[in-house]
Amino acid sequence: MSASCRLSIEFEKDMPVKNKDAVETFVTLWVAENVRSVPGLTNLPPEVDRLASSLTADARIEGISGGDLNRALGDIDDYLTGQYEQIAAAA
């Protein structure tokens, strides 16, 4: 395990668990501000990876761990894929 991976695990272990409703509210607002349909996008996984990385980073700034996100959303990539597909279909 790399040092950065150990640091990330230790960082999350020390974070208090956030209320599921608070996490869901944060994510709903984050998606509204950050998930946009990308015209001509043919390969969704790299865009979902970018979104997941950004969501996770922003959540940590707010004291929300990856575990908190997982408990509230399930798999983050699956959740963001669904959100992107809904937004792209509505565009």
ZASE-648683 format. One record per residue: x, y, z of N, C-alpha, C, O in turn; residue in three letters. Coordinates in steps of 0.001 Angstrom, whole numbers, plus 500000, padded with zeros to 6 digits. Atoms other than C-alpha are relative to their C-alpha. Layout:
! residues N
neast->X; nnorth->Y; nup->Z; caeast->X; canorth->Y; caup->Z; ceast->X; cnorth->Y; cup->Z; oeast->X; onorth->Y; oup->Z; r->ala
...
***
This chain:
! residues 91
neast->500855; nnorth->498827; nup->500000; caeast->500000; canorth->500000; caup->500000; ceast->500901; cnorth->501235; cup->500000; oeast->501863; onorth->501317; oup->500763; r->met
neast->499178; nnorth->498794; nup->500087; caeast->501391; canorth->503401; caup->499041; ceast->499772; cnorth->500897; cup->501211; oeast->498771; onorth->500781; oup->501917; r->ser
neast->500115; nnorth->499063; nup->498872; caeast->502005; canorth->506132; caup->501598; ceast->498776; cnorth->500891; cup->499848; oeast->498087; onorth->501173; oup->500829; r->ala
neast->501161; nnorth->499120; nup->500193; caeast->499343; canorth->508353; caup->500022; ceast->498699; cnorth->499254; cup->500257; oeast->497747; onorth->499829; oup->500785; r->ser
neast->501192; nnorth->500799; nup->499734; caeast->496803; canorth->505526; caup->500172; ceast->499807; cnorth->499814; cup->501504; oeast->498689; onorth->499937; oup->502005; r->cys
neast->500092; nnorth->500145; nup->498537; caeast->497609; canorth->504898; caup->503867; ceast->499547; cnorth->501307; cup->500639; oeast->498729; onorth->501301; oup->501559; r->arg
neast->500377; nnorth->498696; nup->499464; caeast->497308; canorth->508627; caup->504558; ceast->498517; cnorth->500251; cup->499778; oeast->497830; onorth->500739; oup->500675; r->leu
neast->501412; nnorth->499818; nup->500303; caeast->493911; canorth->508728; caup->502843; ceast->499132; cnorth->499156; cup->500919; oeast->498116; onorth->499629; oup->501427; r->ser
neast->500765; nnorth->500880; nup->499118; caeast->492677; canorth->505749; caup->504858; ceast->500020; cnorth->500531; cup->501421; oeast->498984; onorth->500548; oup->502086; r->ile
neast->499901; nnorth->499456; nup->498644; caeast->493954; canorth->507258; caup->508114; ceast->499184; cnorth->501278; cup->500121; oeast->498532; onorth->501496; oup->501142; r->glu
neast->500763; nnorth->498757; nup->499991; caeast->492400; canorth->510627; caup->507221; ceast->498511; cnorth->499700; cup->500141; oeast->497825; onorth->500313; oup->500959; r->phe
neast->501416; nnorth->500344; nup->499932; caeast->488995; canorth->509035; caup->506628; ceast->499646; cnorth->499360; cup->501332; oeast->498564; onorth->499608; oup->501863; r->glu
neast->500270; nnorth->500691; nup->498747; caeast->489254; canorth->506890; caup->509759; ceast->499789; cnorth->501004; cup->501135; oeast->499005; onorth->500751; oup->502050; r->lys
neast->500094; nnorth->498998; nup->498949; caeast->489645; canorth->510031; caup->511888; ceast->498830; cnorth->500966; cup->499821; oeast->498541; onorth->501754; oup->500721; r->asp
neast->501112; nnorth->499076; nup->500255; caeast->486684; canorth->511870; caup->510302; ceast->498736; cnorth->499471; cup->500671; oeast->498453; onorth->498275; oup->500600; r->met
neast->501260; nnorth->500457; nup->499416; caeast->483398; canorth->511761; caup->512205; ceast->499010; cnorth->499639; cup->498889; oeast->499040; onorth->500236; oup->497813; r->pro
neast->501003; nnorth->500418; nup->500978; caeast->480535; canorth->510015; caup->510373; ceast->498945; cnorth->501098; cup->499884; oeast->498445; onorth->501607; oup->500887; r->val
neast->501004; nnorth->498967; nup->500250; caeast->478150; canorth->512500; caup->508765; ceast->498614; cnorth->499376; cup->499887; oeast->498469; onorth->498229; oup->499466; r->lys
neast->501395; nnorth->500376; nup->500126; caeast->474365; canorth->512265; caup->508903; ceast->499678; cnorth->499764; cup->498526; oeast->500072; onorth->500559; oup->497673; r->asn
neast->500323; nnorth->500356; nup->501385; caeast->473003; canorth->510581; caup->505735; ceast->499240; cnorth->501117; cup->499298; oeast->499509; onorth->501397; oup->498129; r->lys
neast->500760; nnorth->498908; nup->500620; caeast->470540; canorth->513434; caup->505096; ceast->500906; cnorth->501164; cup->499627; oeast->500726; onorth->501778; oup->498575; r->asp
neast->499063; nnorth->498908; nup->500286; caeast->473357; canorth->516000; caup->505291; ceast->500866; cnorth->499659; cup->498791; oeast->501139; onorth->500518; oup->497953; r->ala
neast->499184; nnorth->500434; nup->501141; caeast->475467; canorth->513968; caup->502856; ceast->499167; cnorth->500073; cup->498726; oeast->499640; onorth->500577; oup->497708; r->val
neast->500861; nnorth->499968; nup->501188; caeast->472545; canorth->513577; caup->500438; ceast->499725; cnorth->501433; cup->499547; oeast->499700; onorth->501704; oup->498347; r->glu
neast->500214; nnorth->498591; nup->500352; caeast->471853; canorth->517330; caup->500570; ceast->501237; cnorth->500575; cup->499338; oeast->501133; onorth->501253; oup->498315; r->thr
neast->498750; nnorth->499530; nup->500599; caeast->475519; canorth->518112; caup->499882; ceast->500138; cnorth->499472; cup->498573; oeast->500454; onorth->500228; oup->497655; r->phe
neast->499836; nnorth->500609; nup->501329; caeast->475583; canorth->515676; caup->496945; ceast->498991; cnorth->500564; cup->499006; oeast->499347; onorth->500835; oup->497859; r->val
neast->501016; nnorth->499441; nup->500895; caeast->472325; canorth->516979; caup->495468; ceast->500415; cnorth->501386; cup->499514; oeast->500311; onorth->501687; oup->498325; r->thr
neast->499541; nnorth->498657; nup->500387; caeast->473666; canorth->520540; caup->495505; ceast->501247; cnorth->499921; cup->499124; oeast->501381; onorth->500679; oup->498164; r->leu
neast->498766; nnorth->500157; nup->500775; caeast->477055; canorth->519393; caup->494182; ceast->499677; cnorth->499567; cup->498575; oeast->500230; onorth->500113; oup->497621; r->trp
neast->500383; nnorth->500473; nup->501336; caeast->475460; canorth->517513; caup->491272; ceast->499380; cnorth->501138; cup->499201; oeast->499702; onorth->501313; oup->498026; r->val
neast->500648; nnorth->498888; nup->500704; caeast->473306; canorth->520541; caup->490389; ceast->501016; cnorth->501023; cup->499498; oeast->500814; onorth->501637; oup->498450; r->ala
neast->498987; nnorth->499023; nup->500378; caeast->476417; canorth->522724; caup->490246; ceast->501076; cnorth->499450; cup->499069; oeast->501707; onorth->500220; oup->498345; r->glu
neast->498815; nnorth->500549; nup->500664; caeast->478901; canorth->520316; caup->488651; ceast->499754; cnorth->499006; cup->498875; oeast->500632; onorth->498823; oup->498032; r->asn
neast->500230; nnorth->501012; nup->501032; caeast->477282; canorth->517671; caup->486447; ceast->499260; cnorth->500643; cup->498839; oeast->498132; onorth->501116; oup->498980; r->val
neast->500551; nnorth->499410; nup->501221; caeast->476651; canorth->518911; caup->482919; ceast->500144; cnorth->499001; cup->498860; oeast->501082; onorth->498204; oup->498833; r->arg
neast->499894; nnorth->500814; nup->501195; caeast->475975; canorth->517150; caup->479655; ceast->501158; cnorth->500525; cup->499157; oeast->501289; onorth->501732; oup->498949; r->ser
neast->498864; nnorth->499621; nup->500838; caeast->479098; canorth->517149; caup->477498; ceast->499660; cnorth->499605; cup->498571; oeast->499631; onorth->498416; oup->498254; r->val
neast->500347; nnorth->500320; nup->501392; caeast->478148; canorth->517423; caup->473793; ceast->501096; cnorth->499161; cup->499336; oeast->502285; onorth->499458; oup->499451; r->pro
neast->499060; nnorth->500836; nup->500729; caeast->479758; canorth->514710; caup->471712; ceast->500753; cnorth->498991; cup->500841; oeast->501613; onorth->498278; oup->500324; r->gly
neast->499305; nnorth->500952; nup->499129; caeast->480903; canorth->512675; caup->474700; ceast->499627; cnorth->498576; cup->499583; oeast->498450; onorth->498216; oup->499578; r->leu
neast->500255; nnorth->501375; nup->500423; caeast->481278; canorth->509070; caup->473511; ceast->500531; cnorth->498983; cup->500994; oeast->500177; onorth->497806; oup->500916; r->thr
neast->499405; nnorth->500913; nup->499020; caeast->483239; canorth->507565; caup->476409; ceast->499717; cnorth->500539; cup->501397; oeast->500454; onorth->501389; oup->501898; r->asn
neast->500465; nnorth->499474; nup->498719; caeast->481444; canorth->508145; caup->479707; ceast->500906; cnorth->499680; cup->501193; oeast->501048; onorth->500538; oup->502065; r->leu
neast->499217; nnorth->500310; nup->498790; caeast->483753; canorth->506339; caup->482201; ceast->501060; cnorth->501037; cup->500383; oeast->501181; onorth->501330; oup->501573; r->pro
neast->499028; nnorth->498984; nup->499567; caeast->486560; canorth->508965; caup->482091; ceast->499327; cnorth->501251; cup->500585; oeast->499858; onorth->501857; oup->501516; r->pro
neast->500729; nnorth->498847; nup->499458; caeast->484010; canorth->511752; caup->482687; ceast->499467; cnorth->499674; cup->501395; oeast->499520; onorth->500517; oup->502290; r->glu
neast->500490; nnorth->500425; nup->498679; caeast->482480; canorth->509794; caup->485591; ceast->501163; cnorth->499956; cup->500992; oeast->501005; onorth->500362; oup->502143; r->val
neast->498822; nnorth->500011; nup->499121; caeast->485980; canorth->509252; caup->487031; ceast->500386; cnorth->501413; cup->500416; oeast->500722; onorth->501651; oup->501577; r->asp
neast->499678; nnorth->498602; nup->499698; caeast->486642; canorth->512999; caup->486804; ceast->498999; cnorth->500563; cup->501009; oeast->499386; onorth->501211; oup->501981; r->arg
neast->501040; nnorth->499521; nup->499092; caeast->483324; canorth->513792; caup->488485; ceast->500150; cnorth->499379; cup->501394; oeast->500024; onorth->500077; oup->502400; r->leu
neast->499855; nnorth->500689; nup->498709; caeast->483884; canorth->511184; caup->491228; ceast->501183; cnorth->500561; cup->500785; oeast->501101; onorth->500754; oup->501998; r->ala
neast->498820; nnorth->499429; nup->499341; caeast->487334; canorth->512572; caup->491973; ceast->499698; cnorth->501388; cup->500553; oeast->500086; onorth->501720; oup->501674; r->ser
neast->500345; nnorth->498641; nup->499576; caeast->485998; canorth->516118; caup->492159; ceast->498996; cnorth->499975; cup->501160; oeast->499141; onorth->500725; oup->502126; r->ser
neast->500992; nnorth->500124; nup->498926; caeast->482992; canorth->515111; caup->494294; ceast->500668; cnorth->499572; cup->501293; oeast->500407; onorth->500149; oup->502348; r->leu
neast->499324; nnorth->500492; nup->498809; caeast->485191; canorth->513188; caup->496705; ceast->500877; cnorth->501073; cup->500632; oeast->500892; onorth->501226; oup->501853; r->thr
neast->499136; nnorth->498930; nup->499486; caeast->487663; canorth->516073; caup->497023; ceast->499170; cnorth->501096; cup->500667; oeast->499500; onorth->501550; oup->501762; r->ala
neast->500853; nnorth->498950; nup->499427; caeast->484905; canorth->518641; caup->497600; ceast->499323; cnorth->499520; cup->501279; oeast->499167; onorth->500285; oup->502231; r->asp
neast->500639; nnorth->500552; nup->498801; caeast->483189; canorth->516346; caup->500095; ceast->500978; cnorth->499995; cup->501178; oeast->500604; onorth->500342; oup->502298; r->ala
neast->499007; nnorth->500016; nup->498918; caeast->486401; canorth->515934; caup->502104; ceast->500211; cnorth->501385; cup->500583; oeast->500393; onorth->501530; oup->501791; r->arg
neast->499870; nnorth->498622; nup->499520; caeast->486717; canorth->519719; caup->502314; ceast->498875; cnorth->500323; cup->500984; oeast->499062; onorth->501079; oup->501937; r->ile
neast->501159; nnorth->499774; nup->499130; caeast->483262; canorth->519679; caup->503918; ceast->499933; cnorth->499008; cup->501163; oeast->498962; onorth->498999; oup->501920; r->glu
neast->499974; nnorth->500959; nup->498905; caeast->484256; canorth->516891; caup->506314; ceast->499206; cnorth->498735; cup->499742; oeast->498856; onorth->498015; oup->500677; r->gly
neast->500748; nnorth->501198; nup->500388; caeast->482429; canorth->514154; caup->504403; ceast->500987; cnorth->498989; cup->499439; oeast->501707; onorth->499287; oup->498486; r->ile
neast->499045; nnorth->501030; nup->500433; caeast->484410; canorth->510932; caup->503985; ceast->499454; cnorth->499211; cup->498817; oeast->498275; onorth->499297; oup->498475; r->ser
neast->500421; nnorth->500913; nup->501058; caeast->484331; canorth->508465; caup->501135; ceast->499009; cnorth->498974; cup->500528; oeast->498076; onorth->498584; oup->499825; r->gly
neast->500945; nnorth->500928; nup->499371; caeast->482598; canorth->506075; caup->503526; ceast->498619; cnorth->500613; cup->500174; oeast->497604; onorth->499948; oup->499967; r->gly
neast->501286; nnorth->499303; nup->499879; caeast->479899; canorth->508674; caup->504209; ceast->499290; cnorth->500037; cup->498649; oeast->498088; onorth->499784; oup->498565; r->asp
neast->500572; nnorth->499957; nup->501347; caeast->479372; canorth->509072; caup->500449; ceast->499458; cnorth->498631; cup->499614; oeast->498355; onorth->498523; oup->499078; r->leu
neast->500417; nnorth->501346; nup->500361; caeast->479185; canorth->505313; caup->499974; ceast->498750; cnorth->499580; cup->500756; oeast->497856; onorth->498964; oup->500176; r->asn
neast->501194; nnorth->500348; nup->499210; caeast->476665; canorth->504866; caup->502799; ceast->498767; cnorth->500729; cup->499477; oeast->497672; onorth->500166; oup->499485; r->arg
neast->501146; nnorth->499222; nup->500469; caeast->474443; canorth->507605; caup->501356; ceast->499607; cnorth->499675; cup->498562; oeast->498424; onorth->499695; oup->498221; r->ala
neast->500266; nnorth->500128; nup->501436; caeast->474777; canorth->506853; caup->497634; ceast->500148; cnorth->498598; cup->499450; oeast->499628; onorth->498296; oup->498376; r->leu
neast->499584; nnorth->501268; nup->500600; caeast->476038; canorth->503326; caup->497199; ceast->501268; cnorth->500271; cup->499201; oeast->502061; onorth->501139; oup->499567; r->gly
neast->498816; nnorth->499822; nup->500831; caeast->478682; canorth->503044; caup->494489; ceast->499982; cnorth->501393; cup->499362; oeast->499029; onorth->501745; oup->498668; r->asp
neast->499953; nnorth->498620; nup->500475; caeast->479753; canorth->506601; caup->493609; ceast->499989; cnorth->500066; cup->498480; oeast->499297; onorth->500905; oup->497902; r->ile
neast->499979; nnorth->499997; nup->501468; caeast->480528; canorth->505787; caup->489961; ceast->498628; cnorth->499672; cup->499427; oeast->498187; onorth->500316; oup->498475; r->asp
neast->501347; nnorth->500341; nup->500473; caeast->477129; canorth->504127; caup->489479; ceast->499042; cnorth->501172; cup->500214; oeast->498240; onorth->501496; oup->499337; r->asp
neast->500872; nnorth->498865; nup->499705; caeast->475389; canorth->507059; caup->491149; ceast->500234; cnorth->501137; cup->499003; oeast->499283; onorth->501681; oup->498440; r->tyr
neast->499701; nnorth->498894; nup->500910; caeast->477198; canorth->509659; caup->489026; ceast->499672; cnorth->499658; cup->498552; oeast->499274; onorth->500535; oup->497784; r->leu
neast->500400; nnorth->500406; nup->501357; caeast->476632; canorth->507654; caup->485844; ceast->498510; cnorth->500230; cup->499817; oeast->498087; onorth->500776; oup->498798; r->thr
neast->501451; nnorth->499787; nup->500075; caeast->472896; canorth->507688; caup->486555; ceast->499640; cnorth->501469; cup->499952; oeast->498765; onorth->501869; oup->499184; r->gly
neast->500276; nnorth->498564; nup->499998; caeast->472927; canorth->511407; caup->487325; ceast->500372; cnorth->500633; cup->498658; oeast->499627; onorth->501454; oup->498123; r->gln
neast->499571; nnorth->499457; nup->501292; caeast->474887; canorth->512194; caup->484154; ceast->499005; cnorth->499608; cup->498905; oeast->498620; onorth->500444; oup->498088; r->tyr
neast->500929; nnorth->500466; nup->501023; caeast->472553; canorth->510083; caup->482018; ceast->498665; cnorth->500732; cup->500075; oeast->498080; onorth->501048; oup->499038; r->glu
neast->501249; nnorth->499228; nup->499841; caeast->469478; canorth->511862; caup->483455; ceast->500151; cnorth->501406; cup->499466; oeast->499277; onorth->501910; oup->498761; r->gln
neast->499769; nnorth->498624; nup->500437; caeast->470980; canorth->515285; caup->482824; ceast->500187; cnorth->500051; cup->498486; oeast->499666; onorth->500949; oup->497825; r->ile
neast->499767; nnorth->500030; nup->501451; caeast->472140; canorth->514347; caup->479309; ceast->498695; cnorth->499746; cup->499240; oeast->498488; onorth->500313; oup->498167; r->ala
neast->501271; nnorth->500287; nup->500648; caeast->468680; canorth->512958; caup->478449; ceast->499086; cnorth->501216; cup->500007; oeast->498296; onorth->501407; oup->499082; r->ala
neast->500848; nnorth->498810; nup->499879; caeast->467021; canorth->516177; caup->479607; ceast->500519; cnorth->501166; cup->499154; oeast->499785; onorth->502118; oup->498890; r->ala
neast->499388; nnorth->498876; nup->500745; caeast->469408; canorth->518392; caup->477594; ceast->499522; cnorth->500048; cup->498572; oeast->499935; onorth->500925; oup->497813; r->ala
***
